């Protein structure tokens, strides 16, 4: 391992490691590398750190990544660990700790025996044989399973395998999106297939919804192993069959029909087998064009359904309007197979730069009722309070402003924070409400202009066959009450005027003075140092799959959960049980300092905040570090301000597109408490300025969208050129 990796696991700076090398004769000598870039033996370094009282502050997942990285590329050791994770998940934490304490030879021998307990459940797994050099990885793996949970260990192993295989375009379906897709299925679904199962997330949530027979296939062996182990962990009572191979060219389940298909297939795959599969019987709705691989996946899914069965698929927005796919789209509509299309917000899932769509299919039943309409739901429009009669005017403006492909431009600090900032519970309820009403009584379904509309099939079968939701759900002038919209505009102007005044007060420059001819310099300490000295307590952030009881999830239904997105957006706790840590529930108290554990490169959103009365009593969500300072020694706002500084976050993070913050490496100036409070009050004012700017910008955007809608729909008249007061009854802003 390098000196940088030593600093990371010890929670100190590179300079500190260099000092240790010079000042301590017993510091481990380099075991490889060069004089300018020495490499050290991991066990020797860990033993030296323990002897000096330096406990590792690296997370269990980071320690596993380090152990795998030290073996170098091409070792294949990650692929051999999946059966061990499955077997280790059935051991207690005490048993895992006892295993990790064994000598290297005893550990590898025992691990071989344990891994042999479940290789048949993992596709492609063979009897595992460990060598002397594998002991460190096995020990790190057991530690990760014990402290972070078996699913976290599986994800690290898959990450390593995908990196080594240079697999590109491999993204995990977000859990909130997977749950939404599974809940779109009717109740009572028992047999579910995912022909492009990837990480296994869709099958896992299907099991949560009651499915008991799960079929999955993926072309990447690592993804097949990942899915198999995930299902062993999440649904041990279910019957599972996971296979490796190309589902389109080499279907592993040619004679299997199921109640439902859930799938997030590959996009824009030009080598899907167009020529060799030209006469395949699955193409009941027409041969998929060469550059429309998604339509091949759609028909593959329909071919595996029982009559009346449903397929819920995540697809790119261009599929809704590309000319090359028009004939197949028309046949899917004419044949009654396409039931609904839902547009999702951009950045809700990878690839983040486009707004994906959920397409709902149902295999027609012989002699069944003819279907006369297709439901379109615009899930991209943000819900906003609107006066009665406005018919969601601001949502309409948002929808109309989007691109033809369904992707919207939204204000966001970063792709990572934006992807995490969606309220999946609210979005799911909104979409499910429309879908349930439509499927219950499609002939009497009542449209909601600007949000959802059931469009007659005959109106869709034009020369374009464009099924982009925004094209069909937009409100028209007849849907909007002019008087109600005018009242809405007056109200928005009043609010905006008050908010601008608050912004002016928050941004007042009085009192900010230069420090002198040069910047101040001060001694600093790391959070790890402060924690060892008792000045604060650090609670490590949990990640999905953390080992522990799910019993605390019931409490989260009754109590709010503080999610990482709430810190980024400055919102009160908005999370649900899905956002909560899986181990014993931790409660946020007033004065706690909260640090986001994950951010995107270039993230401009807030990384820290001090818990206030709104947060007190909330349960701590995933991906949040909680620091509880001793108020007699550390001022919370002082601590939060310096911890959230851009340079501080950068020096304590790993990664590029997504950075993982290691809280123990963050540094804080050593100042008297009274001076800390002085700085703390300044940071509190900065926090309030950031919040006021955000509220003002959101309100201004809402006002502009509403005015645009009113003018373009013909329900508002332009003001008199001589009238500078804005809308009647409102103040100029």
SVG drawing of the C-alpha trace seen along z (x, -y; Angstrom):
<svg xmlns="http://www.w3.org/2000/svg" viewBox="-67 -55 82 82">
<polyline fill="none" stroke="black" stroke-width="0.4" points="0.0,0.0 1.1,-3.6 1.7,-6.3 -1.5,-8.0 -3.5,-4.8 -1.8,-4.7 -3.0,-8.3 -6.5,-7.3 -6.9,-4.3 -5.2,-6.1 -7.1,-9.4 -4.0,-11.5 -2.3,-13.7 0.5,-12.5 2.8,-14.8 2.1,-12.9 2.9,-9.6 6.2,-11.1 7.0,-12.2 6.3,-8.7 8.7,-7.2 11.5,-9.6 10.9,-9.6 10.0,-6.0 12.6,-3.4 10.0,-0.6 7.8,-2.0 7.5,0.8 10.1,0.7 8.9,0.6 8.3,4.0 8.1,3.0 8.0,-0.1 10.8,-2.6 12.6,-5.0 10.4,-7.9 7.2,-5.8 7.6,-3.1 4.9,-0.4 4.2,1.1 2.8,4.3 -0.8,3.8 -0.8,6.2 2.5,4.8 1.2,1.2 -2.1,2.2 -0.1,3.9 2.1,0.8 -0.9,-1.5 -2.6,0.7 0.5,0.8 0.5,-3.0 -3.2,-3.3 -4.2,-4.5 -7.4,-2.7 -8.4,-2.6 -11.0,-5.3 -11.5,-3.9 -15.0,-2.5 -15.2,1.4 -16.0,1.0 -13.0,-1.2 -10.8,1.3 -12.1,4.0 -11.5,1.9 -7.9,1.3 -7.3,5.0 -8.6,5.8 -6.6,3.0 -3.3,4.2 -3.6,7.5 -3.4,5.7 -5.4,6.1 -6.1,9.5 -6.0,11.4 -9.6,12.5 -9.8,12.7 -13.0,10.6 -14.9,13.0 -14.1,15.9 -15.6,14.1 -19.3,14.1 -20.0,17.6 -18.1,16.6 -20.3,13.5 -23.4,15.6 -22.2,18.1 -20.8,15.4 -24.1,13.6 -25.5,16.5 -22.9,16.1 -23.3,13.9 -21.0,10.9 -19.3,12.8 -18.6,15.8 -17.2,13.5 -15.0,11.7 -13.7,15.1 -12.9,16.1 -11.0,12.9 -8.9,13.3 -7.5,16.7 -4.0,17.0 -3.7,16.6 -3.5,20.4 -6.4,21.2 -8.5,18.4 -8.0,19.3 -8.7,23.0 -11.8,22.2 -13.0,19.7 -12.7,22.4 -14.9,24.7 -17.5,22.0 -17.6,20.8 -18.3,24.4 -21.6,24.3 -23.4,22.3 -21.6,22.3 -24.5,23.9 -26.7,20.9 -24.1,18.6 -23.9,18.9 -20.4,19.8 -19.1,20.4 -16.6,23.1 -15.0,24.6 -13.0,21.8 -9.3,22.3 -7.4,19.6 -3.7,19.1 -1.6,17.5 -1.8,14.1 -5.6,14.1 -5.8,13.9 -5.9,10.0 -8.8,9.9 -10.8,12.6 -10.2,10.8 -11.4,7.5 -14.4,9.2 -15.5,10.7 -15.1,7.3 -17.2,5.6 -19.9,8.2 -19.8,7.9 -19.9,4.1 -21.4,2.8 -23.6,5.7 -23.2,8.5 -24.9,6.4 -22.2,3.7 -19.5,6.4 -21.3,7.7 -21.4,4.2 -17.6,3.6 -16.7,7.0 -18.9,6.2 -17.4,2.7 -13.9,4.3 -14.9,6.9 -16.6,4.3 -13.5,2.0 -11.2,4.9 -13.4,5.9 -13.7,2.3 -17.4,2.7 -19.0,-0.6 -22.6,-1.7 -23.3,0.6 -25.5,-1.3 -27.5,0.0 -31.2,-0.9 -31.9,-3.2 -33.9,-1.4 -36.6,-4.1 -37.1,-3.7 -37.1,0.1 -39.7,0.0 -41.9,-2.3 -41.7,0.1 -42.5,3.2 -45.5,1.4 -46.9,0.7 -47.5,4.5 -50.9,5.8 -51.2,7.6 -50.7,11.3 -47.8,11.5 -45.8,14.6 -43.4,15.3 -41.2,12.5 -38.4,12.3 -35.7,9.8 -33.9,10.7 -31.2,8.0 -31.0,8.4 -27.7,6.4 -27.3,5.9 -30.6,7.7 -32.3,4.7 -35.6,5.2 -35.9,8.8 -35.1,8.0 -37.9,5.5 -40.3,7.8 -39.6,10.3 -40.4,7.6 -43.8,7.2 -44.6,10.9 -43.0,12.6 -41.8,16.1 -40.3,17.4 -37.6,15.2 -35.8,15.6 -32.9,13.5 -30.3,13.4 -27.4,11.1 -24.6,11.2 -21.9,10.2 -20.9,13.1 -20.2,10.7 -23.7,9.3 -25.2,12.8 -23.2,13.6 -24.2,10.3 -27.9,10.9 -27.7,14.4 -26.2,13.4 -28.5,10.3 -31.5,12.6 -30.0,15.1 -29.7,12.2 -33.0,10.4 -35.3,13.3 -33.9,16.5 -37.3,18.2 -37.9,17.5 -37.1,19.9 -34.5,18.3 -32.9,19.2 -30.1,16.8 -28.3,17.5 -25.4,15.9 -25.7,15.2 -27.1,12.9 -30.9,13.0 -31.7,11.9 -29.3,14.3 -29.2,17.2 -32.4,17.1 -31.8,19.2 -35.6,19.5 -37.1,20.2 -40.1,22.1 -40.7,20.0 -43.7,17.7 -44.2,15.5 -46.8,13.2 -44.6,10.2 -41.4,8.8 -39.4,6.0 -36.5,4.8 -34.0,2.0 -32.4,3.1 -29.3,1.9 -29.8,-1.2 -28.7,-1.9 -27.0,1.5 -26.3,1.7 -24.9,5.2 -28.1,6.9 -28.4,9.5 -30.6,7.8 -29.4,9.9 -29.2,13.3 -32.5,12.9 -34.4,11.5 -37.0,14.4 -37.2,14.9 -40.8,15.7 -40.6,13.2 -41.1,10.3 -44.9,10.5 -45.2,6.7 -42.6,6.3 -38.9,6.8 -37.1,4.3 -35.0,1.9 -31.2,2.3 -30.8,-0.8 -33.8,-0.2 -32.5,2.6 -35.0,1.5 -37.9,2.6 -36.3,6.1 -36.2,6.1 -39.8,5.0 -41.0,7.9 -38.7,10.4 -40.5,9.4 -43.9,9.7 -43.0,13.2 -42.3,14.4 -45.6,13.2 -48.7,15.2 -51.8,13.7 -52.8,10.7 -49.3,10.5 -47.6,7.2 -44.2,5.9 -42.8,2.7 -39.7,1.4 -37.3,-1.6 -36.6,-3.0 -34.9,-6.0 -37.1,-8.9 -36.0,-8.8 -37.8,-5.5 -41.1,-7.4 -40.6,-9.4 -37.7,-8.1 -38.9,-7.6 -37.2,-4.2 -39.4,-2.7 -42.7,-4.1 -44.1,-0.9 -43.4,1.2 -44.8,-1.4 -47.9,-1.6 -48.4,2.2 -47.8,2.2 -50.6,-0.4 -52.9,1.1 -52.6,4.5 -53.4,3.2 -50.0,4.2 -48.9,0.7 -51.0,-0.5 -49.1,-3.6 -46.0,-5.7 -44.6,-7.7 -41.9,-10.3 -39.4,-10.6 -37.4,-13.6 -34.0,-14.0 -31.2,-12.8 -33.6,-10.3 -31.5,-7.4 -28.4,-6.8 -27.7,-8.0 -28.3,-11.2 -28.4,-13.7 -31.8,-12.5 -35.2,-12.0 -36.0,-8.3 -39.5,-6.8 -41.4,-3.9 -43.4,-2.0 -46.2,0.4 -47.2,3.3 -49.8,6.0 -49.9,9.1 -53.4,9.2 -55.7,12.0 -57.5,14.1 -61.1,12.8 -60.2,10.1 -61.7,6.6 -60.5,4.3 -58.3,1.5 -59.2,-1.9 -56.9,-4.3 -53.3,-4.7 -52.4,-6.5 -49.7,-9.2 -48.3,-10.5 -45.9,-13.4 -43.8,-12.5 -41.3,-15.3 -43.4,-18.3 -42.6,-19.3 -45.7,-19.4 -46.5,-22.9 -49.3,-24.4 -51.7,-26.1 -54.9,-27.9 -58.1,-26.0 -58.8,-26.2 -55.3,-26.7 -55.1,-23.1 -51.5,-22.7 -50.5,-25.6 -46.9,-25.7 -46.5,-22.0 -47.9,-22.6 -45.3,-25.4 -42.6,-23.1 -43.8,-20.3 -44.2,-22.6 -40.6,-24.0 -39.0,-20.5 -37.3,-19.0 -39.0,-16.6 -37.1,-13.7 -38.5,-14.3 -35.3,-15.6 -35.7,-18.7 -33.1,-21.2 -33.2,-21.6 -31.3,-23.7 -29.1,-21.3 -25.8,-21.3 -24.6,-18.1 -25.7,-15.0 -25.1,-13.0 -27.0,-15.2 -29.8,-15.6 -30.2,-11.9 -30.4,-11.6 -32.8,-14.5 -36.0,-13.0 -38.8,-12.3 -39.5,-8.8 -42.4,-8.2 -44.2,-11.3 -43.4,-10.5 -44.5,-6.9 -47.8,-8.0 -48.5,-10.5 -47.9,-7.9 -49.6,-5.0 -52.7,-7.1 -53.1,-7.8 -52.2,-4.2 -54.6,-2.6 -57.5,-4.9 -56.9,-4.1 -56.6,-0.3 -59.6,-0.1 -62.0,-1.9 -60.2,-3.0 -63.5,-4.0 -64.4,-6.4 -60.9,-7.7 -60.8,-11.4 -57.9,-13.3 -55.8,-15.7 -54.6,-18.4 -50.9,-19.0 -50.3,-15.7 -52.0,-12.7 -54.3,-12.0 -55.8,-8.9 -55.5,-9.4 -57.7,-7.4 -55.6,-5.0 -57.0,-6.4 -55.4,-9.8 -52.0,-8.2 -51.9,-6.4 -50.8,-9.3 -47.8,-9.6 -45.4,-10.1 -46.8,-7.8 -45.1,-10.0 -45.8,-8.7 -43.8,-11.3 -46.0,-12.1 -45.4,-15.8 -46.9,-16.0 -50.2,-14.5 -50.7,-15.7 -50.2,-19.5 -53.0,-21.6 -54.9,-23.7 -56.6,-27.0 -59.9,-25.4 -58.5,-23.7 -57.4,-26.9 -59.7,-29.3 -58.5,-32.9 -59.7,-34.4 -58.0,-31.7 -54.8,-32.1 -54.8,-35.9 -55.3,-35.4 -52.4,-32.9 -50.1,-35.5 -51.0,-38.2 -50.2,-35.8 -46.9,-34.8 -45.9,-38.5 -46.6,-39.2 -44.5,-36.2 -41.7,-37.1 -41.5,-40.7 -41.3,-39.5 -38.6,-37.0 -36.5,-39.6 -36.6,-41.9 -35.4,-39.0 -32.6,-38.3 -31.5,-41.9 -31.4,-41.7 -29.5,-38.4 -26.8,-39.7 -26.1,-42.9 -22.3,-43.5 -21.9,-45.4 -19.5,-43.9 -17.4,-41.8 -13.8,-43.0 -10.4,-41.9 -8.2,-39.8 -5.2,-42.0 -2.4,-42.1 -2.4,-38.3 -4.7,-35.4 -4.9,-34.1 -2.9,-30.9 -3.9,-28.5 -3.1,-25.1 -5.6,-22.4 -6.6,-19.0 -8.4,-16.2 -11.9,-15.0 -10.2,-11.7 -7.9,-13.6 -10.9,-15.5 -12.9,-12.3 -10.0,-10.6 -9.8,-13.6 -13.5,-13.4 -14.4,-16.7 -16.9,-15.0 -18.4,-11.7 -18.6,-10.4 -21.4,-8.1 -20.4,-6.5 -22.9,-6.8 -24.6,-3.6 -25.2,-2.4 -28.0,-0.3 -27.6,3.3 -26.1,2.5 -26.3,5.5 -29.0,5.2 -32.6,5.4 -35.3,4.0 -37.5,3.6 -36.6,-0.1 -38.3,-0.6 -41.7,-0.6 -40.5,-3.5 -39.5,-5.5 -43.1,-5.4 -44.1,-7.2 -41.1,-9.5 -39.4,-11.6 -36.1,-10.4 -33.3,-12.9 -32.0,-12.1 -28.7,-13.3 -30.8,-15.1 -32.3,-17.2 -28.9,-18.5 -28.1,-19.4 -31.4,-21.2 -31.7,-22.7 -35.1,-21.0 -36.5,-19.6 -36.5,-15.8 -38.3,-14.2 -37.1,-10.6 -39.1,-7.4 -38.2,-4.0 -36.3,-3.4 -33.9,-6.2 -33.2,-5.0 -30.2,-3.2 -30.8,0.5 -29.1,0.9 -30.4,-0.3 -32.1,-3.7 -30.1,-6.7 -31.9,-9.9 -30.8,-13.4 -30.5,-15.9 -30.4,-19.7 -26.8,-20.8 -25.6,-17.7 -23.4,-18.5 -24.5,-16.5 -22.1,-15.8 -23.1,-14.3 -21.0,-11.1 -21.3,-11.2 -21.3,-14.0 -20.7,-14.5 -17.6,-16.1 -18.1,-19.9 -21.1,-19.6 -22.1,-23.1 -24.8,-22.1 -24.2,-22.3 -22.2,-19.5 -22.9,-20.2 -25.5,-21.7 -26.3,-22.0 -29.4,-20.1 -32.1,-22.5 -35.5,-22.0 -36.9,-20.8 -34.5,-18.0 -34.6,-17.0 -36.1,-13.6 -35.7,-12.6 -34.0,-9.3 -30.7,-9.4 -30.7,-8.5 -28.2,-6.7 -25.0,-8.4 -24.9,-10.9 -22.1,-11.2 -23.3,-12.6 -20.9,-14.4 -22.0,-15.2 -19.8,-17.9 -19.3,-18.6 -20.8,-22.1 -18.4,-23.0 -15.5,-22.5 -16.8,-23.0 -19.3,-25.3 -21.6,-23.4 -21.8,-26.2 -18.1,-26.8 -17.5,-23.0 -20.0,-22.8 -18.6,-25.8 -15.0,-24.7 -15.9,-21.0 -18.0,-22.0 -15.3,-24.2 -14.6,-23.1 -10.8,-22.5 -11.5,-20.5 -14.0,-18.2 -11.7,-17.7 -8.7,-16.7 -10.8,-14.2 -12.5,-12.6 -11.8,-9.7 -13.2,-9.4 -13.8,-11.7 -17.3,-11.7 -18.6,-10.6 -16.6,-11.5 -16.8,-9.6 -16.1,-11.8 -14.0,-10.3 -15.0,-12.4 -11.9,-11.5 -9.6,-13.3 -11.5,-16.6 -9.6,-19.3 -10.7,-22.0 -8.8,-25.0 -7.9,-24.9 -9.5,-28.1 -10.8,-29.2 -14.5,-28.6 -15.4,-32.3 -13.7,-32.8 -15.4,-29.6 -18.8,-31.1 -17.8,-34.3 -17.0,-32.3 -20.1,-30.1 -22.4,-33.1 -20.9,-34.1 -21.3,-30.6 -24.9,-30.6 -25.5,-33.8 -23.9,-32.3 -26.2,-29.3 -29.2,-31.5 -28.1,-33.5 -27.7,-30.2 -31.2,-29.1 -32.8,-32.5 -31.2,-32.5 -32.6,-29.1 -36.1,-30.0 -36.0,-33.2 -34.8,-31.4 -37.5,-28.7 -40.2,-31.3 -39.0,-33.4 -39.0,-30.4 -42.5,-29.5 -43.7,-33.0 -42.1,-33.1 -43.6,-29.7 -47.1,-30.7 -46.9,-34.1 -45.7,-32.3 -48.5,-29.8 -51.1,-32.4 -49.9,-34.6 -49.4,-31.7 -52.7,-30.0 -54.6,-33.3 -55.9,-33.5 -53.8,-36.5 -53.5,-39.9 -50.2,-41.8 -50.1,-44.7 -50.5,-48.3 -47.0,-49.5 -47.4,-52.5 -48.2,-50.2 -44.9,-49.2 -46.6,-47.6 -46.8,-44.2 -50.1,-42.2 -53.1,-44.1 -52.9,-44.3 -49.2,-43.2 -46.0,-45.1 -43.3,-45.6 -40.3,-43.2"/>
</svg>
